[in-house]
Amino acid sequence: MKTKITNLAVAGLMALSFACTHDDVAPVEISQDTNEQMAVYAGWPETFEGGSKTSYAGASVTLGTGSWYLTDALIGTTTSDRKSGSKSVRMTNSGKVTMQFNLTKGAGLVTVKHAVYGTDAGSSWELYVSTNSGSTWMKRGSTISTTSTTLNTASFTVNVAGNVRFEIRKITGSGIRINIDDITINDYVTTTSGGGGGGGTGGPDGSHSAFGNPSNATTSTSNENNYLMQKAQFHLSYNRSRAIPNWVSWYVGNVWLGSAPRQDDFRADNTLPAGWYQVGSSSYSGSGFDRGHNCPSADRTSTVADNSATFLMTNMIPQAPTNNQQTWARLEDYTRTLVSQGYECYVIMGSYGTGGTGSNGTYNTINNGNITVPNRIWKVIVVLPQGTGDVNRVTTSTRVIAVNTPNVNSISTSWGTYRTSVDAIEAATGYDILSALPDNVEATLEAAVDNGPTQ
């Protein structure tokens, strides 16, 4: 839609993450201007120009940013070393480059330049983070393959508050060497927001709803069927009459993906206003519908608390089992695959209409009429290469995936079958989905139907 929704100040630039639902089957402060960039720590990037180490044997070296420990790694200065200046790290075997000091303001975006040494074959490496002064480490982001003799930049969205330090680990290629240079670390960013259960950091630019507030939801309790709730893990518009969300939006990037297990702690959301009906963990029991996640459990695995938050019943809809467990699950998996390939995704998922067909037949409501069963389930995904200034980086060529499915058990398991345009979803819902974009960009993207890969 070209008509913009502008009444809600907090909606300013929301990071739209349209994502699918997953069922109950177990298997430095940023301003409200989201174009503001994160601040790079003073003294960074680490260019390795200020130190000297000529042996692969493990040892400490003092560099411009502090003391580092290099194992199976040295400071290379030859013509075969790929470097921005006169020096770079050269790693071999299972080399490690480890900070021996903490950054006290946390870390946001981390970038690392890398290339193949000389005529060596390619190999792989990973970034690890420690928040307890090096006692334990956790992998962040994807495994990086180094195959080019030209320095390329790998980006990692970390978003960790407090004391933090990093380690680079070469994980493949015995006897094969790579160069590492120009490590940049941006300090941690928080976002200011309020109402409906608090704010929360989404992508590196802040909000989970940077691309707009589709329904102009507000935090006023009088707006009971379009009530804005902002969790740290996702944003949503809640509908009191239907007892399900109108839409949920969230950011999917490496910062939110880790190794936390699925919690399965479905529960009522006690942050709903006093007197509102609270859907409970057993409210869908025997209905023939899954407790279908909007923001998926597997999109929030960086911490146990983040995963647990996805099991609040305000994040659920009654969803036909095949729809939830196969069609939407595959789209969710594909979204995370895009992240593993170097992208970040802003997702918004919603539902509308009344009446769906689950494993027990067709129903308009469940739970003694307290919960409406939606007729249609939709999602929009904005796909961007990892980076910052996300809203400003969207062009008429940016990939936008829009999907709209019937809430039935006889659905095709191929989500690509149900691709549509954002315009069509807006026509059905009355929402303005990508309202933060310039009108010409919005109009082009919303009219198109994605024809890209589906796996």
Disulfide bonds with the S-S distance in Angstrom:
none
